[in-house]
Amino acid sequence: MRLAALSAILLSCGALVACSQSGNSTPTADASQALVSDQPLVTGVPEIARINKAGGTKIAVLVNNTAITSNDIRRRAAFVKLRRMKGNANSIARQELIEEAMKMEEAKRIRTVASQAQVDAAYVNFAKRNKMPVSALTRVLNQRGVTKRGFEQFIRSQMSWQRAVATRLRAEGKSDSGPKRQQAWLSEPGTKLQTEKTYTLQQIIFLVPASKKKLLAARKAEATRFRTGINGCKSTKVAAAGLKDVAVRELGRVREAELPPRWAKHVKNTGEGQPTTVLGTEKGAELLVVCKTREIQSAAGGEGDAFAGGSLQTRASELEKKYLAELKERAIIKER
């Protein structure tokens, strides 16, 4: 099941820190140092030692002493798609994670890594400003393959990098007079929650080969007789086992808005545990069984809108570009 989520929102980079520090200015390096002990072992992307112990995943890129795995890229690619960024999702994800690894290493070096408490506060504030329960936000991320952990890593890297940039500004005796960077996490509220229906469906097909379409009428009659004995989804496979050329497929949960146009009206008018009418299709005679219905609350405006439209992308200042270029020049990057 996928949720219809969140409307598009914009966030200045400063809001990331503000959301978790209640409006306080970016802490100094000394203040940040006290937060380091609050960090998990892994921030940004997993480290080599952890991967070797965990196993089951491939190291795709090494950035200095930080490993980026195939799972990291897959999860970030899902996040790229959720943000509706243009281009190859895997390529964008790989590049983001490479830069993120460099930024996190620098943040660790100068002790500006955001604490877990700050990341948690930012996560909660994101959900709150979008007028949705934290559990609903977590559900959206999990269902889209991003995961809560993946989004929190993104939050941590963004917050930590902004703190590093602020430290650099102070060290150079400068102030950031450029345009505010815009992100879409925390600054603007989303839309109100709405109720949406989902259907857990089972598909039953009385197959008719393309070369024998004249048999369709007979197969529809056979399917119609079969549907009279349906009462729920548990026994349909057993009942169909003795029939010739009949397929039963589990379609899983489908949002009301995602129902195929051909079936939408029939599914909506069918009670839980009951079959739809039989339709002739290119596969043969088909019917759907509504195994279960459920109403959920989600934010209006379309799933992923809070993350979409470049909303989580940022416009780097000249100082940030220079800072990152320096990190890239020193970095040892090994693609695998």
Buried (B, 14 or more C-beta within 10 A) or exposed (E): BBBBBBBBBBBBBBBBBBBBBEEEEBBBBEEBBEBEEEBEEBBBBBBEEEBEEEEEBEBBBBBBEBBBBBBBBBBBBBBBBBBBBEEEBBEBBBEBBBBBBBBBBBBBEBBBBBBBEBBBBBBBBBBBBBBBEBEBBBBBBBBBBBBBEBBBBBBBBBBBBBBBBBBBBEEEEEEBEEEBBBBBBBBBEBBEBEEBBBBBBBBBBBBBEEEEEEBBEEBBEBBBEBBEEBEBBEEBBEBBEEEEEBBBEEEEBBBBEBBEEEBEEBBBEBEEBBBBBBBBEEBBBBBBBBBBBEEBBBBBBBBBBBBBBBBBEBEBBEBBEEBBEEBEEEBEEEEE
